[in-house]
């Protein structure tokens, strides 16, 4: 046994010789060395087992159902596939749904729907062999979404372009805005006139219907005066014996104007007038029917509009009272399938559709 000792261990044995070490001293040294070697082998086996288990998990193919890899007795490592990446919402192709609205050639429209949704199709009379419709959130079509000819839209702004089958360039394009609106906001009251002074200040007027008339007062209202009103390249002159000028709304225009008065060779300060249309003001009010009403044998359509709007349901033109803006009509229930769609058009404010879902 002593021939298995290292030189260092043999030197220690010689040093202990005078003290008469135990007879089994050499056997104990060799046994301790073997125990250290066994611990090293066990640690190496444990590291190798863990590495093999990790490789088994990494090598699992994504998309497989969850399973368990067994690499050695008593070691079970679960595998969970990665979750799919979220998909951004997009318009839904709806070839099986009848459209609420057919968008005319190169029309830009606004749809007012109580739920903020609409199904649209596009005029195909220019493409007898079929057409392809593309939709995007931006006018440059950087966020392009290809869809079918019939599309279910959600609230928001959408740009579209239509290409005939086999043709490289789009021939039809426009914009569609879908709003969550039931058309129940009351119309603004019209003002008889607005008084302002020719005092050199700047006046801002936001109008909601027709441009209101103005009562412009000269600095000295008791003297015969002349009013000069400049709107762009137009210069209008008004006369007054009282120093107060009634300017009808028809003589005014949206934008910036200036005016001043003069009498006896003296001129007042130049006053600035800024007239802007209030984009948030309602233009259309629908009294009946309400969304969710029953259609019955007849549909009573009633409401009001501001000046210069036309009203139509399908091919039926609804007359509008010139002074009050009120309209009414009795319609067949077939006109409410799948929705009752009322078209309002204005030469400045464009085309607006208001929809109603009616029960049978």
C-alpha positions as CSV (number, residue, x, y, z in Angstrom):
1,X,0.0,0.0,0.0
2,X,2.9,2.4,0.7
3,X,4.0,2.3,-2.9
4,X,0.7,4.2,-3.8
5,X,1.7,7.2,-1.8
6,X,2.9,10.5,-3.4
7,X,6.3,11.9,-2.5
8,X,4.7,14.5,-0.2
9,X,2.7,11.8,1.6
10,X,5.8,9.6,1.9
11,X,7.7,12.5,3.5
12,X,4.8,13.0,6.0
13,X,5.0,9.3,6.9
14,X,8.7,9.4,7.5
15,X,8.2,12.5,9.7
16,X,5.7,10.6,11.8
17,X,7.9,7.5,12.0
18,X,9.4,8.5,15.4
19,X,5.9,8.8,16.8
20,X,4.8,5.4,15.7
21,X,1.8,6.2,13.5
22,X,-1.1,3.8,13.3
23,X,-0.6,0.7,11.2
24,X,-3.4,1.6,8.8
25,X,-2.2,5.2,8.2
26,X,-1.4,4.6,4.5
27,X,-4.8,3.0,3.8
28,X,-6.6,6.0,5.4
29,X,-4.7,8.5,3.1
30,X,-5.6,6.5,-0.1
31,X,-9.3,6.2,1.0
32,X,-9.6,10.0,1.5
33,X,-8.1,10.6,-1.9
34,X,-10.7,8.3,-3.5
35,X,-13.6,10.0,-1.8
36,X,-12.5,13.4,-3.2
37,X,-12.4,11.9,-6.7
38,X,-15.9,10.4,-6.3
39,X,-17.4,13.8,-5.4
40,X,-15.8,15.4,-8.5
41,X,-17.4,12.8,-10.8
42,X,-20.9,13.3,-9.2
43,X,-20.6,17.1,-9.7
44,X,-19.6,16.6,-13.4
45,X,-22.6,14.2,-14.0
46,X,-25.0,16.8,-12.5
47,X,-23.7,19.6,-14.7
48,X,-24.0,17.4,-17.8
49,X,-27.6,16.5,-16.9
50,X,-28.7,20.1,-16.5
51,X,-27.1,21.1,-19.8
52,X,-28.8,18.3,-21.7
53,X,-32.2,19.3,-20.2
54,X,-31.6,23.0,-21.3
55,X,-30.7,21.8,-24.9
56,X,-33.9,19.7,-25.0
57,X,-36.0,22.8,-24.1
58,X,-34.3,25.1,-26.6
59,X,-34.5,22.6,-29.4
60,X,-38.3,22.2,-29.0
61,X,-40.1,23.5,-32.1
62,X,-42.4,26.6,-31.6
63,X,-46.0,25.8,-32.2
64,X,-46.0,22.3,-30.7
65,X,-48.5,21.7,-27.9
66,X,-47.1,21.8,-24.3
67,X,-45.2,18.6,-23.4
68,X,-42.6,17.4,-21.0
69,X,-39.0,16.4,-21.9
70,X,-37.5,13.6,-19.7
71,X,-33.7,13.7,-19.8
72,X,-32.9,11.5,-16.8
73,X,-34.8,9.7,-14.1
74,X,-36.5,12.2,-11.7
75,X,-35.9,15.3,-14.0
76,X,-39.0,16.7,-15.8
77,X,-38.8,20.1,-17.5
78,X,-42.1,21.6,-18.9
79,X,-42.1,23.3,-22.3
80,X,-44.5,26.2,-23.1
81,X,-44.5,27.6,-26.7
82,X,-44.1,31.4,-27.0
83,X,-47.4,33.4,-27.2
84,X,-48.3,34.7,-30.7
85,X,-47.5,38.4,-31.5
86,X,-50.6,40.7,-31.2
87,X,-52.3,41.7,-34.4
88,X,-53.4,45.3,-35.0
89,X,-57.1,45.7,-35.7
90,X,-58.0,46.3,-39.3
91,X,-61.1,46.7,-41.4
92,X,-62.9,43.5,-41.8
93,X,-63.7,42.2,-45.3
94,X,-67.4,41.5,-45.4
95,X,-68.4,40.0,-48.7
96,X,-71.3,38.2,-47.1
97,X,-72.9,41.4,-45.7
98,X,-75.1,43.7,-47.8
99,X,-73.5,47.2,-47.7
100,X,-75.2,50.0,-45.8
101,X,-73.8,52.6,-48.3
102,X,-72.4,52.4,-51.8
103,X,-69.7,55.0,-52.1
104,X,-70.0,56.9,-55.4
105,X,-67.2,57.6,-57.9
106,X,-64.4,59.7,-56.2
107,X,-66.7,60.6,-53.3
108,X,-65.4,61.6,-49.8
109,X,-68.1,61.0,-47.2
110,X,-68.8,61.2,-43.5
111,X,-70.9,58.4,-41.9
112,X,-72.8,59.2,-38.6
113,X,-73.7,55.9,-37.0
114,X,-74.9,55.4,-33.3
115,X,-72.6,52.5,-32.9
116,X,-69.7,54.0,-34.9
117,X,-69.7,51.1,-37.5
118,X,-70.6,50.9,-41.1
119,X,-70.4,48.5,-44.0
120,X,-69.6,50.0,-47.4
121,X,-69.1,49.0,-51.0
122,X,-67.8,51.0,-53.9
123,X,-69.3,51.9,-57.3
124,X,-68.2,49.2,-59.7
125,X,-69.7,50.7,-62.9
126,X,-66.3,51.8,-64.2
127,X,-64.8,48.3,-63.7
128,X,-66.9,45.7,-65.6
129,X,-64.2,43.0,-65.1
130,X,-64.0,43.5,-61.3
131,X,-62.1,45.9,-59.0
132,X,-59.6,45.8,-56.1
133,X,-60.1,48.1,-53.1
134,X,-57.2,49.3,-50.9
135,X,-57.7,51.0,-47.6
136,X,-55.2,53.0,-45.4
137,X,-55.2,55.2,-42.3
138,X,-53.0,57.8,-44.2
139,X,-53.4,59.5,-47.5
140,X,-49.9,58.2,-48.7
141,X,-51.1,54.6,-48.1
142,X,-48.0,53.8,-46.0
143,X,-50.2,51.7,-43.7
144,X,-51.8,49.7,-46.5
145,X,-54.7,47.3,-45.8
146,X,-56.0,45.3,-48.8
147,X,-59.6,44.3,-48.5
148,X,-62.5,42.9,-50.4
149,X,-65.0,45.2,-52.3
150,X,-67.4,45.2,-49.3
151,X,-65.8,46.4,-46.0
152,X,-67.0,46.7,-42.4
153,X,-65.5,49.9,-41.0
154,X,-65.1,51.1,-37.4
155,X,-65.0,54.7,-36.2
156,X,-62.1,56.7,-37.6
157,X,-60.7,58.2,-40.8
158,X,-60.0,56.0,-43.8
159,X,-58.5,56.6,-47.2
160,X,-59.4,54.3,-50.1
161,X,-58.3,53.7,-53.7
162,X,-59.9,51.5,-56.3
163,X,-58.1,49.7,-59.2
164,X,-59.8,47.9,-62.0
165,X,-58.8,44.3,-62.4
166,X,-55.7,44.0,-64.6
167,X,-55.0,47.8,-64.5
168,X,-51.9,49.1,-62.7
169,X,-53.1,52.5,-61.6
170,X,-56.0,53.5,-59.2
171,X,-58.8,55.4,-61.0
172,X,-61.0,56.0,-58.0
173,X,-60.0,57.4,-54.6
174,X,-61.3,59.4,-51.7
175,X,-61.8,59.5,-47.9
176,X,-64.4,58.0,-45.5
177,X,-64.9,59.2,-42.0
178,X,-67.0,57.1,-39.6
179,X,-68.3,58.9,-36.5
180,X,-70.2,57.6,-33.4
181,X,-73.1,60.0,-33.7
182,X,-76.9,59.5,-33.6
183,X,-77.8,62.9,-34.9
184,X,-79.8,63.9,-31.8
185,X,-77.9,67.1,-30.9
186,X,-80.1,70.2,-31.1
187,X,-79.4,72.7,-33.8
188,X,-78.0,76.1,-32.8
189,X,-80.4,79.1,-32.6
190,X,-80.0,81.6,-35.4
191,X,-79.0,85.2,-34.4
192,X,-80.7,88.2,-35.8
193,X,-77.5,90.3,-35.8
194,X,-74.3,90.8,-33.9
195,X,-73.3,94.3,-32.7
196,X,-69.6,95.4,-33.1
197,X,-67.8,98.7,-33.0
198,X,-65.4,100.3,-35.4
199,X,-62.8,100.8,-32.7
200,X,-59.6,99.3,-34.1
201,X,-59.9,95.9,-32.3
202,X,-60.1,92.4,-33.8
203,X,-63.4,90.6,-33.6
204,X,-63.8,86.8,-34.0
205,X,-67.1,85.4,-35.1
206,X,-67.8,81.6,-35.2
207,X,-70.9,80.9,-37.1
208,X,-72.8,77.6,-37.2
209,X,-75.5,78.1,-39.8
210,X,-75.7,81.0,-42.2
211,X,-73.3,83.8,-41.5
212,X,-75.1,86.2,-39.2
213,X,-75.8,89.9,-40.0
214,X,-73.7,92.5,-38.3
215,X,-74.6,95.9,-36.8
216,X,-71.4,98.0,-37.1
217,X,-71.4,101.2,-35.0
218,X,-69.3,104.2,-36.0
219,X,-67.4,106.1,-33.2
220,X,-70.0,109.0,-33.5
221,X,-73.4,107.4,-34.1
222,X,-75.2,110.7,-34.5
223,X,-73.4,111.8,-37.7
224,X,-73.9,110.7,-41.3
225,X,-71.1,108.2,-42.0
226,X,-69.7,105.9,-44.7
227,X,-68.5,102.4,-44.0
228,X,-65.7,100.7,-46.1
229,X,-65.6,96.9,-45.9
230,X,-62.7,95.1,-47.5
231,X,-62.8,91.3,-48.0
232,X,-59.9,90.1,-50.0
233,X,-59.9,92.0,-53.3
234,X,-63.5,93.3,-52.8
235,X,-64.3,96.7,-51.4
236,X,-67.9,97.4,-50.4
237,X,-69.3,100.8,-49.3
238,X,-72.3,101.4,-47.1
239,X,-74.1,104.6,-46.1
240,X,-75.8,105.4,-42.8
241,X,-77.5,108.6,-41.5
242,X,-77.4,107.3,-37.9
243,X,-73.8,106.0,-37.7
244,X,-75.0,102.3,-37.4
245,X,-74.6,100.0,-40.4
246,X,-76.7,96.8,-40.8
247,X,-74.5,94.5,-42.9
248,X,-76.4,91.3,-44.1
249,X,-74.7,88.0,-43.7
250,X,-74.9,87.5,-47.5
251,X,-72.4,90.4,-47.9
252,X,-69.9,88.7,-45.6
253,X,-67.6,85.8,-46.3
254,X,-65.6,83.3,-44.2
255,X,-62.1,84.5,-43.6
256,X,-60.5,87.8,-42.6
257,X,-61.9,91.3,-43.4
258,X,-61.2,94.8,-42.4
259,X,-63.4,97.9,-42.2
260,X,-63.4,101.5,-41.1
261,X,-65.8,104.4,-41.1
262,X,-65.4,108.0,-42.1
263,X,-67.4,111.2,-41.8
264,X,-66.4,114.8,-42.3
265,X,-63.1,113.8,-43.8
266,X,-62.1,111.9,-40.6
267,X,-61.5,108.1,-40.6
268,X,-61.9,105.7,-37.7
269,X,-59.4,103.1,-36.7
270,X,-59.1,100.0,-39.0
271,X,-61.0,97.1,-37.3
272,X,-60.3,93.5,-38.2
273,X,-63.1,90.9,-38.5
274,X,-62.4,87.2,-38.6
275,X,-65.3,84.9,-39.5
276,X,-64.9,81.1,-39.1
277,X,-67.2,78.2,-39.3
278,X,-67.7,76.2,-36.1
279,X,-66.8,72.6,-37.1
280,X,-68.2,71.2,-33.9
281,X,-71.7,72.6,-34.3
282,X,-74.4,70.1,-35.4
283,X,-75.8,70.7,-38.9
284,X,-78.4,67.9,-38.9
285,X,-81.0,66.9,-36.3
286,X,-83.1,63.7,-36.7
287,X,-86.1,63.6,-34.4
288,X,-87.5,60.3,-35.7
289,X,-87.0,57.4,-36.0
290,X,-84.6,56.7,-33.2
291,X,-82.0,53.9,-33.4
292,X,-83.7,50.7,-32.3
293,X,-87.3,51.7,-33.0
294,X,-89.6,49.3,-34.7
295,X,-90.1,49.8,-38.4
296,X,-93.8,48.8,-38.5
297,X,-95.8,49.2,-41.7
298,X,-94.4,52.7,-42.3
299,X,-91.4,54.7,-41.2
300,X,-91.9,58.3,-40.1
301,X,-88.8,60.4,-40.9
302,X,-88.6,63.8,-39.2
303,X,-85.9,66.3,-38.5
304,X,-84.3,69.6,-39.3
305,X,-81.2,71.0,-41.0
306,X,-79.4,74.3,-41.2
307,X,-79.5,76.3,-44.4
308,X,-78.6,74.9,-47.9
309,X,-78.7,71.2,-47.0
310,X,-80.5,68.7,-49.2
311,X,-82.1,65.4,-47.8
312,X,-82.5,62.1,-49.6
313,X,-83.3,58.5,-48.9
314,X,-82.2,56.3,-51.8
315,X,-83.7,57.9,-54.9
316,X,-86.4,59.8,-52.8
317,X,-85.7,63.5,-52.4
318,X,-87.2,64.8,-49.1
319,X,-88.4,68.4,-49.2
320,X,-87.0,70.9,-46.7
321,X,-88.9,73.9,-45.5
322,X,-86.9,77.0,-46.6
323,X,-87.5,79.1,-43.5
324,X,-87.4,76.5,-40.7
325,X,-85.2,73.8,-42.2
326,X,-87.7,71.1,-41.1
327,X,-88.3,68.0,-43.2
328,X,-90.6,65.0,-42.9
329,X,-91.5,61.9,-45.0
330,X,-93.3,58.6,-44.7
331,X,-91.2,55.7,-46.0
332,X,-91.7,52.1,-46.8
333,X,-90.1,49.6,-44.3
334,X,-88.0,48.0,-47.1
335,X,-85.9,51.2,-47.1
336,X,-84.6,50.3,-43.6
337,X,-82.9,47.0,-44.7
338,X,-80.2,46.5,-43.5
339,X,-80.3,50.0,-42.1
340,X,-82.2,53.2,-42.8
341,X,-79.7,55.5,-44.4
342,X,-80.4,59.2,-44.9
343,X,-78.1,61.2,-47.2
344,X,-77.5,64.9,-46.4
345,X,-75.5,67.0,-48.9
346,X,-74.2,70.6,-48.7
347,X,-72.1,72.4,-51.2
348,X,-69.5,73.4,-48.6
349,X,-69.8,70.7,-45.9
350,X,-69.9,67.7,-48.3
351,X,-71.9,64.4,-48.1
352,X,-73.0,63.0,-44.7
353,X,-74.9,59.8,-44.1
354,X,-77.0,59.2,-40.9
355,X,-78.0,55.6,-40.2
356,X,-80.6,53.9,-38.0
357,X,-81.0,50.2,-37.1
358,X,-84.7,49.5,-36.9
359,X,-86.4,46.4,-35.6
360,X,-88.9,44.4,-37.6
